[in-house]
């Protein structure tokens, strides 16, 4: 039985490279896209503040309801 090929990436250039490497029997070299360090830092700052600030303004019942909805969304996946 032939060995299963990996699913090619969504980027057409990387997909072509991956397919040609698989045909040759090599391991494809796929470089993940680089992230902007400043944008990552800003995102972490906002994310760290947002949840705590939101929870501080909620009653215990509202926090319980938000947690229940979040758990349902996780289990729905």
C-alpha positions in Angstrom: 0.0 0.0 0.0 1.5 3.4 -0.9 2.5 5.8 1.8 -0.1 8.6 2.4 1.0 12.1 1.3 0.6 15.0 3.6 -2.1 17.7 2.9 -0.4 20.6 1.1 -0.4 24.0 2.7 -2.9 26.7 1.6 -0.2 28.9 0.1 0.3 27.9 -3.6 4.1 28.3 -3.6 4.5 26.3 -0.4 2.0 23.7 -1.7 4.0 23.2 -4.9 7.2 22.9 -2.9 5.6 20.4 -0.5 4.2 18.3 -3.3 7.5 18.2 -5.3 9.4 17.3 -2.1 7.0 14.5 -1.4 7.4 13.1 -4.9 11.2 13.2 -4.6 10.9 11.5 -1.2 12.4 14.5 0.7 11.0 16.3 3.8 9.5 19.6 2.7 10.9 22.7 4.3 8.0 25.0 5.2 8.9 28.2 6.9 6.1 29.6 9.1 5.2 33.3 8.6 7.0 35.7 10.9 5.0 37.8 13.3 5.5 41.5 14.0 6.9 41.7 17.6 5.3 45.1 18.3 1.9 43.8 17.3 2.2 40.7 19.4 3.2 42.8 22.5 0.2 45.1 22.0 -2.1 42.2 21.6 -0.9 40.6 24.8 -1.3 43.9 26.7 -4.9 44.4 25.7 -5.8 40.7 26.2 -4.3 40.7 29.7 -6.3 43.7 30.8 -9.6 43.0 29.1 -10.7 39.8 30.8 -9.9 41.0 34.3 -11.6 44.4 33.8 -14.7 42.7 32.3 -15.0 40.3 35.2 -14.5 43.1 37.8 -17.7 44.8 36.4 -19.8 41.6 36.5 -21.9 40.1 39.3 -21.3 36.6 40.4 -24.3 35.4 38.4 -23.1 37.1 35.2 -19.6 35.5 35.6 -21.3 32.1 36.1 -23.4 32.6 32.9 -20.3 33.7 30.9 -18.4 30.7 32.1 -21.3 28.4 31.2 -21.5 29.8 27.7 -17.7 29.5 27.2 -17.8 25.9 28.3 -20.7 25.1 25.9 -18.8 26.7 23.0 -15.6 24.7 23.8 -17.6 21.4 23.9 -19.5 22.2 20.8 -16.3 22.0 18.7 
